[in-house]
Amino acid sequence: MLWQVFVLRQRLYNAALEQRIWAWKQNGVSLTFADQCKELTELRADDPEYAALNAQSCQVTLKRLDLAFQAFFRRVRAGQTPGFPRFKSLRRFTGWGYKTHGDGWKLNQGLKLKHGSMRISGVGEIKIRGEARDAGEPKTVEIQLKRGRWFASVTQDCEPQRAHGTERIGFDWGIERFGNPPTACGGGRRPRPRCARFLTFDDGTGVENPRFLRKSERQLKARQRVVSRKKRGSKNRRKAVACLGREHERIANRRTDFLHQQSAKLIARAELLATEQLAVANMTRSARGTVEAPGKNVRQKAGLNRSILDGAPSAFVSMVRTKAAEAGCVLVEAPTRKIKPSQSCPACPRQQKKTLAERVHRCACGCVLPRDQASAQVCLHYALALSGPGTGPGVEGALPPSKHETPSIAA
């Protein structure tokens, strides 16, 4: 039954998209969400299959198409690559949603908010697995089909219960390698690589970068080769694609779990967090260039972009931002272009340009620190200055003293 509902929603989305295209080509009319909701009422009166579906849920499908067109027109006005809304095959269609609890769906949570069941209109009672971290009132739900498995994402109205710590911490995200250079191991084994750092704190400590994609590259390449050998459209190719998709899913799940754990640990430690604003789109811009002006070091830049995206900096900062709001922890994202953390000295007002290859900060004032640690301290000092007068390094202020406050100075 879930599959039948899924197919009907996919057909509704594609039919609504085709109707918008036809109306513009034939009559020069741009249909709105309200226009298509009226058409939906007529469709439900004529077609018993759609009459059996929840009306508000069908409107959610039409609203998704409307949002896709809004994004398209916004990109056109901004002069960006538009990306016209596309027809969705069953493989690319994500699912459908319900707006109001009790209207088309109902969640019956189990003991201690763990597992339970969900009743969906036209489908019936379905057992579910999972648990809510905080008790609340269900509001909306998204039913999704991912690689042959069904998922329900429930939004609840609740009061998150999360506690923050007492430290003031500055951190800098990066993919810098640290430790000794790679050395050959005995017995013919492969050289042992240096570690890569995911976070660097203002006191010099850090978190190792697990590099999930790098560790799984061999398996991914093997599965991709299997896909390329299969005949297009064959059943064996679909199986190989599903196997490749499961490997990507495992990598994404491990990465998401790691990001959640690290963001939760940060909030549990700190009452004030400071970092710099990240422009990931600029950081991962291709170096390919154009035909008239081809880029340099294209392969090296592509590898760097892959490593940056493997670390998922935007997702991590977003998780920290959400958890900080839940716990009442202060998160300050220092403006990169204004204070230039990687070019500034944490001990004096001087700024000195550095290339990416320079991993040690050296200043005429005598401050010598690893580059990422210096950047974390600059962000922390900026956050302390925003907290109120007299909260800079070595000065008592509105916040309690912190061991991370004073930069390391070397003669």
VEXBAKE-396064 format. One record per residue (C-alpha): residue in three letters; z, x, y negated. Coordinates in steps of 0.1 Angstrom, whole numbers, padded with zeros to 4 digits, always signed. Layout:
<kekols>
ALAZXY...
</kekols>
This chain:
<kekols>
MET+0000+0000+0000LEU+0007+0028-0024TRP-0027+0042-0018GLN-0044+0008-0025VAL-0025+0005-0058PHE-0034+0041-0067VAL-0071+0034-0061LEU-0070+0003-0083ARG-0054+0022-0111GLN-0080+0049-0109ARG-0108+0024-0110LEU-0092+0007-0140TYR-0090+0040-0159ASN-0126+0048-0152ALA-0138+0013-0161ALA-0120+0013-0194LEU-0135+0047-0202GLU-0170+0035-0193GLN-0164+0004-0215ARG-0155+0025-0245ILE-0186+0047-0240TRP-0209+0017-0236ALA-0195-0002-0266TRP-0201+0029-0288LYS-0236+0036-0275GLN-0248+0000-0276ASN-0230-0014-0307GLY-0214+0015-0325VAL-0180+0000-0319SER-0150+0020-0312LEU-0127+0000-0289THR-0090+0001-0294PHE-0060-0002-0271ALA-0054-0038-0282ASP-0091-0047-0275GLN-0089-0034-0240CYS-0056-0052-0234LYS-0074-0084-0241GLU-0101-0075-0217LEU-0074-0067-0191THR-0061-0103-0194GLU-0096-0116-0186LEU-0100-0091-0157ARG-0067-0102-0142ALA-0078-0139-0144ASP-0110-0132-0126ASP-0100-0105-0100PRO-0071-0114-0076GLU-0065-0077-0068TYR-0057-0068-0103ALA-0038-0101-0108ALA-0014-0089-0081LEU-0006-0057-0101ASN+0020-0056-0128ALA+0005-0064-0162GLN+0026-0040-0182SER+0019-0012-0157CYS-0018-0017-0162GLN-0013-0015-0199VAL+0003+0020-0193THR-0029+0031-0177LEU-0049+0019-0207LYS-0025+0035-0230ARG-0031+0069-0213LEU-0068+0066-0220ASP-0061+0056-0256LEU-0039+0087-0260ALA-0067+0109-0246PHE-0091+0095-0272GLN-0065+0101-0300ALA-0061+0137-0289PHE-0099+0141-0288PHE-0104+0128-0324ARG-0074+0149-0336ARG-0091+0181-0322VAL-0124+0171-0338ARG-0108+0167-0372ALA-0090+0200-0368GLY-0123+0218-0359GLN-0111+0227-0324THR-0129+0223-0291PRO-0129+0185-0286GLY-0128+0180-0249PHE-0141+0144-0245PRO-0121+0123-0220ARG-0135+0125-0185PHE-0138+0102-0156LYS-0111+0108-0130SER-0119+0112-0093LEU-0092+0103-0069ARG-0084+0140-0065ARG-0078+0144-0102PHE-0061+0111-0110THR-0024+0117-0114GLY-0009+0082-0109TRP+0005+0053-0129GLY+0037+0043-0146TYR+0060+0013-0155LYS+0075+0007-0189THR+0106-0014-0182HIS+0132-0013-0154GLY+0131-0046-0135ASP+0095-0054-0146GLY+0074-0043-0116TRP+0099-0018-0103LYS+0136-0015-0096LEU+0157+0015-0086ASN+0186+0012-0062GLN+0205+0044-0063GLY+0226+0056-0033LEU+0262+0068-0032LYS+0270+0095-0058LEU+0235+0089-0074LYS+0219+0106-0043HIS+0188+0092-0025GLY+0185+0054-0024SER+0154+0032-0025MET+0129+0018-0050ARG+0112-0015-0050ILE+0077-0015-0064SER+0057-0047-0071GLY+0029-0052-0046VAL+0043-0024-0024GLY+0078-0033-0013GLU+0110-0013-0007ILE+0105+0024-0004LYS+0132+0050+0006ILE+0135+0078-0019ARG+0151+0113-0018GLY+0167+0130-0048GLU+0196+0127-0071ALA+0203+0122-0108ARG+0225+0149-0125ASP+0240+0123-0148ALA+0247+0086-0144GLY+0226+0064-0166GLU+0204+0033-0170PRO+0169+0036-0156LYS+0142+0030-0182THR+0107+0041-0171VAL+0091+0056-0140GLU+0060+0076-0132ILE+0045+0073-0097GLN+0025+0105-0089LEU+0005+0117-0059LYS+0005+0155-0056ARG-0012+0172-0026GLY-0007+0143-0003ARG+0029+0136-0012TRP+0043+0108-0034PHE+0068+0115-0063ALA+0087+0092-0086SER+0098+0106-0120VAL+0125+0083-0134THR+0136+0084-0170GLN+0172+0074-0176ASP+0193+0065-0207CYS+0223+0087-0202GLU+0248+0111-0219PRO+0242+0145-0204GLN+0273+0164-0194ARG+0268+0201-0200ALA+0292+0227-0214HIS+0284+0258-0234GLY+0302+0291-0235THR+0318+0311-0263GLU+0295+0342-0267ARG+0268+0348-0293ILE+0237+0362-0276GLY+0204+0374-0288PHE+0176+0378-0263ASP+0140+0389-0262TRP+0115+0377-0237GLY+0091+0402-0223ILE+0073+0417-0193GLU+0084+0453-0200ARG+0088+0476-0170PHE+0119+0497-0168GLY+0133+0523-0144ASN+0117+0554-0130PRO+0080+0557-0125PRO+0066+0546-0091THR+0074+0571-0063ALA+0060+0574-0028CYS+0083+0563+0000GLY+0085+0581+0033GLY+0069+0570+0065GLY+0036+0562+0049ARG+0049+0531+0031ARG+0035+0519-0002PRO+0050+0534-0034ARG+0080+0515-0048PRO+0071+0500-0082ARG+0093+0499-0112CYS+0111+0467-0120ALA+0099+0443-0147ARG+0124+0427-0172PHE+0122+0390-0179LEU+0149+0389-0206THR+0166+0417-0226PHE+0199+0409-0243ASP+0212+0425-0274ASP+0238+0445-0255GLY+0211+0462-0234THR+0215+0442-0202GLY+0187+0420-0189VAL+0173+0398-0162GLU+0147+0411-0138ASN+0113+0395-0138PRO+0106+0380-0103ARG+0068+0380-0109PHE+0061+0352-0084LEU+0024+0352-0089ARG+0021+0390-0084LYS+0041+0388-0052SER+0019+0360-0038GLU-0015+0374-0048ARG-0023+0386-0013GLN-0017+0352+0002LEU-0036+0335-0025LYS-0066+0357-0021ALA-0067+0352+0016ARG-0065+0314+0012GLN-0092+0315-0015ARG-0115+0334+0008VAL-0110+0308+0035VAL-0120+0281+0010SER-0151+0299-0001ARG-0163+0302+0035LYS-0162+0265+0041LYS-0191+0242+0035ARG-0188+0221+0004GLY-0179+0185+0011SER-0167+0192+0046LYS-0134+0181+0061ASN-0125+0218+0068ARG-0130+0227+0032ARG-0106+0199+0021LYS-0080+0212+0045ALA-0085+0247+0032VAL-0082+0235-0004ALA-0050+0216+0005CYS-0036+0248+0020LEU-0044+0267-0011GLY-0028+0240-0033ARG+0004+0241-0012GLU+0007+0279-0019HIS+0002+0273-0056GLU+0028+0246-0054ARG+0053+0269-0038ILE+0048+0295-0065ALA+0052+0269-0092ASN+0084+0255-0076ARG+0100+0290-0073ARG+0091+0297-0109THR+0105+0264-0122ASP+0137+0269-0102PHE+0142+0304-0116LEU+0136+0292-0152HIS+0161+0264-0148GLN+0187+0287-0133GLN+0184+0313-0160SER+0184+0288-0189ALA+0215+0271-0174LYS+0233+0305-0172LEU+0225+0312-0208ILE+0239+0280-0220ALA+0270+0284-0199ARG+0276+0317-0215ALA+0268+0311-0252GLU+0277+0290-0282LEU+0250+0306-0302LEU+0216+0318-0289ALA+0190+0337-0310THR+0154+0346-0301GLU+0120+0348-0318GLN+0094+0321-0320LEU+0067+0327-0294ALA+0030+0320-0301VAL+0019+0321-0264ALA-0017+0309-0273ASN-0021+0340-0295MET-0004+0363-0271THR-0028+0353-0243ARG-0060+0351-0263SER-0089+0367-0244ALA-0103+0401-0255ARG-0138+0393-0243GLY-0152+0389-0278THR-0188+0377-0284VAL-0223+0389-0275GLU-0227+0404-0309ALA-0192+0420-0309PRO-0180+0425-0273GLY-0143+0431-0268LYS-0126+0462-0255ASN-0103+0467-0225VAL-0111+0431-0213ARG-0099+0436-0178GLN-0066+0452-0189LYS-0060+0423-0214ALA-0068+0398-0187GLY-0042+0413-0164LEU-0017+0413-0193ASN-0024+0376-0200ARG-0019+0368-0163SER+0015+0386-0163ILE+0025+0367-0195LEU+0016+0333-0181ASP+0033+0342-0148GLY+0066+0345-0168ALA+0061+0311-0184PRO+0077+0319-0218SER+0070+0285-0234ALA+0085+0266-0204PHE+0116+0288-0205VAL+0122+0284-0242SER+0116+0247-0239MET+0143+0245-0211VAL+0167+0265-0232ARG+0160+0242-0262THR+0167+0211-0241LYS+0198+0224-0224ALA+0212+0237-0257ALA+0208+0202-0273GLU+0226+0187-0243ALA+0255+0211-0245GLY+0258+0213-0283CYS+0249+0250-0283VAL+0232+0264-0314LEU+0197+0278-0307VAL+0180+0297-0335GLU+0143+0307-0331ALA+0137+0333-0357PRO+0103+0332-0375THR+0083+0361-0361ARG+0060+0366-0391LYS+0089+0365-0415ILE+0114+0389-0400LYS+0091+0408-0375PRO+0118+0415-0349SER+0098+0441-0330GLN+0090+0461-0361SER+0125+0458-0378CYS+0155+0480-0375PRO+0188+0461-0365ALA+0209+0487-0384CYS+0191+0488-0417PRO+0164+0469-0437ARG+0136+0492-0427GLN+0104+0480-0410GLN+0081+0503-0391LYS+0049+0493-0373LYS+0048+0501-0336THR+0021+0498-0310LEU+0026+0480-0277ALA+0029+0513-0260GLU+0059+0523-0280ARG+0089+0510-0260VAL+0117+0528-0279HIS+0128+0519-0315ARG+0136+0550-0335CYS+0146+0547-0372ALA+0153+0573-0399CYS+0188+0558-0402GLY+0196+0572-0367CYS+0193+0540-0347VAL+0176+0546-0313LEU+0173+0517-0290PRO+0150+0502-0264ARG+0124+0482-0283ASP+0133+0448-0268GLN+0170+0453-0273ALA+0165+0461-0309SER+0144+0430-0313ALA+0171+0409-0297GLN+0197+0423-0321VAL+0174+0416-0351CYS+0171+0380-0340LEU+0209+0377-0335HIS+0216+0391-0370TYR+0192+0366-0384ALA+0210+0337-0366LEU+0244+0349-0378ALA+0232+0351-0414LEU+0221+0314-0411SER+0255+0304-0398GLY+0271+0310-0431PRO+0281+0336-0456GLY+0299+0366-0442THR+0286+0364-0407GLY+0265+0395-0406PRO+0271+0426-0383GLY+0307+0439-0385VAL+0318+0410-0409GLU+0341+0382-0399GLY+0325+0348-0405ALA+0324+0312-0394LEU+0319+0322-0357PRO+0344+0342-0336PRO+0337+0379-0331SER+0313+0389-0304LYS+0307+0422-0285HIS+0270+0417-0290GLU+0272+0419-0327THR+0272+0456-0336PRO+0239+0476-0329SER+0240+0508-0309ILE+0235+0538-0332ALA+0225+0572-0319ALA+0225+0603-0341
</kekols>
